[in-house]
């Protein structure tokens, strides 16, 4: 059963009353860091099936009044891993060129200031082959990298 606070928090974070499925999955997994991309996909599928989200093509819209849902500051959903195995696939399901291009995209987003292992961790997480706990280490390094000035010539 999907907690409507999860959906309300995601829509409020973007200040929108409708989001594309891809964007909403991104908010739940990367922006908020609450789920892996695979877990976010399952959550969105469940929310549509339970009638909490209406699907219009690739756009999802809540079927409830977002203002009616209280989401306390600092609230997080229960750890999805506690209710079963993590929703991650084996690394063999991701083609190397796909992962390599994802690493390059992550590096570009961060101005080339990440260690290769950090960019790889973020890319693997985005492809749903890395657990959220390992991504947390990468997040710390990203925050440190963003605080540093860009390398000369970048």
N, C-alpha and C positions, 0 to 999 in steps of 0.2 A: 504494500500500500504506500503510495507516494504522499509525503508530507507536503501540504500546500505551502508551508513556509519556505521550502527549498525553491519552489517556483517563484513565489512572491519576491524573495531576496534576489533571485537572478534577474527578473524583469526590472525591479527597482534599481539594481546596480547600473543598468543601462538606461534607465529613465524611459523605458518603452513599454507599450502595451501589446506589442507584437514583435516577434523576432524570427529570423529564419532558424530552421532546425540546426543548421551548422553553427550559427552564431550562438544560439542558446547552449549547445553542447560545449562550445568553447568557453562560455562564461562559467558554466558549472565545473568544468575540468581545469582550465588554465587560469582564468581570472580569480575564481573563488578557491580553486584547489581542493574542492570537496570530493571529487570523484575522478576516476580515470576517464578518458574519452569513451571507452567501452561501457563503463558503468553509467555514464551520463546518457549514452544512447539508449540503454535499457530503461533507465528512469524516464526518459522522454516517451519511449514507446508505451510504458506502463501508464504514464500520466494521460496519454491520449486514450488508451483503452479504458481507463477509469473515468474518463469524462472531465478531467481537470484542465485539459488543453484541447482546443479545437484546432484541427489541421486544415489549412487552406493552401493546397499545393505544398510548398516547402516552408510556409509560414505557420508559426504556432502562436496561438493567442489563448490566454487563460479564460476559462469559462466562468470564473468567479471574480468578484470585485477585489482587486489587489489591495485597496485601502482597508478592506475588512480583515485582512490577515496581519496579525501582530508578529513582527520578527524582532525580538530583543537585540540590542547592540551586542555584538560579539557572539551571537548564537551560531552554532554549527550543527549540522545534522549528525545523527549517530554515525559512528564509523561503519561504512558499508562493508568493510572487510570482516567486521565482527559477526556479521550475519551469514557468512559463507566465504568460499574461496574468492580471491580477487578476480575481477573480470579482465584479466590480461591474457593475451595470446602468446604462444611461443614465438621467440625471435625468428625462427625459421619461416614464419608466415610473412615476414616483411622482406621484400626484395632489397638487396644492397643498394642499387641505384636510387630507390625511393628514399631510403634512410639517408643516403649521402646528400641528396638534394634537400632533404629536410634539415640536416645539419647545417648546410650552407645558408638556408633561409633563416635559421635561428641565429647564426653568426651575424648575418646581415642586419637582423632586427636589433642586435645588441652592439652594432658598430664594430664587430670584430674583436671585442674586448673579453671574450670568454675563452677559458681553456678548452681545448678540443673535447676533453672528457665531459665537460659541463654541457657544451652544445650537443654532444651525442646523447647525454642523459635526457635533456629536454626533448630532443627529436624522438628518442625512443618512447618517451612518455606520450608525446603527441600521437604516435603511431600505436599507442595502447599496448606496448610491450615492456613497460617499466612500472614498478609499483610507486605509489604516491610517496612512500617514505624515502625512497632514493631520490625522488625529484626534489624533496625538501632541501637536501644538500646543494643541489644545483641552484635552487632559488636563492639560497644565502650567497652563493658565489655571484649570481647575477646582480644581486643588490650591491655587492661590493664592487663589481665591475662598472655598474652604472654610476657609482659615486666617484670613480676615477675619471680624469680627463681622457679624451680619445687619444690614441697613439698618433704621433706625427704622421702627416700624409693621409690621414683617414678622413 
